[in-house]
Amino acid sequence: MNTDTTIVAIATPPGMGAIAVIRLSGNLAISIVDSVFVSNSKSKKLSKQKAYTIHYGSIVDGNRVIDDVLVSIFKAPHSYTGENIAEVSCHGSVVIQQQLLELFVRQGAQMAKPGEFTLRAFLNGKLDLSQAEAIADLIASTSETARRVAMHQMRGGFSNKLAELREQLLKFTSLIELELDFADEDVEFANRNELVALINSILAEINKLASSFSLGNAIKSGIPVAIVGKPNVGKSTLLNRLLNEEKAIVSEIAGTTRDTIEDTIHLNGLNFRFIDTAGLRQTTNEIESIGVKRALNKIEQARIILYLVDAQEEKETILNEVNKIAKKITDSQKLIVLVNKEDKSDSNHVAPVIDELNARNILTIATSAKFGQNIEELQQKLVELGKVDMPENEDVIVTNVRHYNALINTRKSLEEVLKGIHNNISEEFLSIDIREAINYLGEITGEISNEEVLGFIFSKFCIGK
Ligand code: GDP
């Protein structure tokens, strides 16, 4: 990985804005800008200026002034990347941005790849890998909880926890490896009972972290919600209503697009993601048995299940159906029953159904997906149920599948260690297993990494970060 070059990218979103920022990082960052920068006093040279200062002037291409700009200067090693950085704030015209970019490239800068600034920060030891990933999560966060969890990880909450675990293991393995040096003398520096106790306590920590992933995933990608019920009860109508209300709210905020998170809604700082909505919108004559299978599969993946019944059905039919579904719900899941098409049914018919279900502790709302009746109440309930799981404190939550996999591998290695101790295996093999666990933990923070993994992680960043 070549970090000798100076890289450049537009750091602000594509398109027009009030201002745009073009960022350069590398040895020549400041001098490249300097070569096309003219200050009011003419004689001012950026390279002669102190770090962490801002300078007003023009960027010129020969005799032509492209724009009046502000240039911020950061000097190695005290910058985001650990290298020299110049940030040029220009007017937000697309033409200006493009011309400045081209000019800087002509002066010797290279176009940055996605995530290359942060990659350099990692390679220069400014942050570890999990912190770098947290920065991408932070930028992508669209809910308050996702922001908070990413922020905590970026500030090293997760890294510190892992460093603690790694250190404890390292201490022990070095004692065991010391025993190897005294192999003939049958000494035991590392007390095996203590080692077992340590591994068990580390396993407990790892398990706690690994099990937080399901919640972490819900925080990052949205709380998974399944909409289920028999054909024609109004599932797609409900989905469209929820999504359209979201679109109506969001489109009031100029410049936001929802294209990428099509089936996600945002309510009170939480994101909800509807599962398998493609199937919902298909109005095919699905064979019932396939439909049921698909519904069960959806329920399994969900944290919240919206179960729709038709308000026109007989009370007993509805109660039976809901009973069946309620049995499939696990402790970590939540069920909301919607007695839909209430507009088509008599309130004398609907009210007893609702009362009966509520008496059975099943959260039930009478809705009309078509006319919007009680949809607000449903949204409130979604928020209430979604909030229950959300972390209040600064607990470490695993949100990244790469981290999750590394934790699972760590767990496997530690279980091997326990087995090894139990079977009295030699120090040599014991130390190999412990080292393996240590390496898996190190993969998360990037103590152990390779170019392929790094390439994969940083390619998912935006350009300019
Ligand atoms: P799905 O098969 O469960 O997805 O059901 P749809 O959403 O396709 O709805 C089936 C039919 O019921 C459509 O004609 C909808 O317009 C209608 N529908 C859905 N919800 C309501 C409602 O709350 N009230 C009334 N009157 N009709 C509804």
Residues whose N, C-alpha, C, O or C-beta is under 5 A from the ligand:
A	BS01	GDP	K230 P231 N232 V233 G234 K235 S236 T237 L280 N340 K341 E342 D343 K344 T367 S368 A369 K370 F371
